[in-house]
């Protein structure tokens, strides 16, 4: 397919799309056809089309049956992997601060909604807030969309799993971007930004790789208050700010161990190429670069996702690129010594489709 032109930096406003979602069953321990119970208590595929039992759905990334957010009964929400009563079963680590608290992410304000202190791997930070449009700062006669921004500081590149579940009709989503001038991610020409969106339900979840030490902003809003680029489908109820006084959201943020990168061998001409699919979990590759001008290209031919590629040298951020103006994410990076290893993160700015996206990563190394 041919992509339409995209702006040099993604804008933030309104979007949604209708898509089909497959539901498969529940969180009981009875496994469906072509699945079996593994040692961790999950129904996993054994070959053929997996069938999950009532109340669960098949996670295409892991091949396991997981709780279907829609299966949580009234009065409960899917929070930190379980259906919980938000009034009695949850003690949030962070409660949203006073408005205005967008900290400049769409919503003009100076302060954030809170400061996130990450917990050790295996533990989650739980945030509770409300998406409630409360003012008309641009005097256009409509209330402005409500964005709640939380700061998080990391001292090394960090992989996060971020999930947010909306209540009372809220279709919760989030944006992640650098939040300080000193953060080296600010220096990339494409404008590094990551979206977590789900246009078919009230819950959004994905992994986000923070590629450099520094401060980041995580802003929660309603999916219908976002627009990604010129390719985005029209929003449902375009022009209005979604939310209300009872439109609560519950977010969980967890540090994930960075997986071991897959080593990519080079051909005799110094090239490497790999194809695959990417869903909510990112793909990492290691390659030995040359001391010349090395080229990296990431292409996702589908229309739902926007590719983004990150390059690190010996664990330190070097550069990144995102698709611009309909072209693949491409970059040129030089200055590698023979003992240096490049870590390449196959990433995406956004994916508003229901399925993992196909990608091709191409590398051409060069020596001087």
Beta strands, then each sheet from edge to edge (+ up, - down):
strand 1: 35-37
strand 2: 43-45
strand 3: 56-59
strand 4: 64-67
strand 5: 76-79
strand 6: 82-85
strand 7: 94-95
strand 8: 114-116
strand 9: 124-130
strand 10: 148-154
strand 11: 158-166
strand 12: 172-178
strand 13: 193-196
strand 14: 203-210
strand 15: 214-222
strand 16: 248-256
strand 17: 262-263
strand 18: 271-278
strand 19: 283-287
strand 20: 294-299
strand 21: 305-313
strand 22: 316-322
strand 23: 329-333
strand 24: 342-351
strand 25: 357-364
sheet 1: 1+ 2-
sheet 2: 3+ 4-
sheet 3: 5+ 6-
sheet 4: 7+ 9+ 16- 11+ 14-
sheet 5: 8+ 10+ 15- 12+ 13-
sheet 6: 17+ 19+ 24- 21+ 22-
sheet 7: 18+ 25- 20+ 23-
end
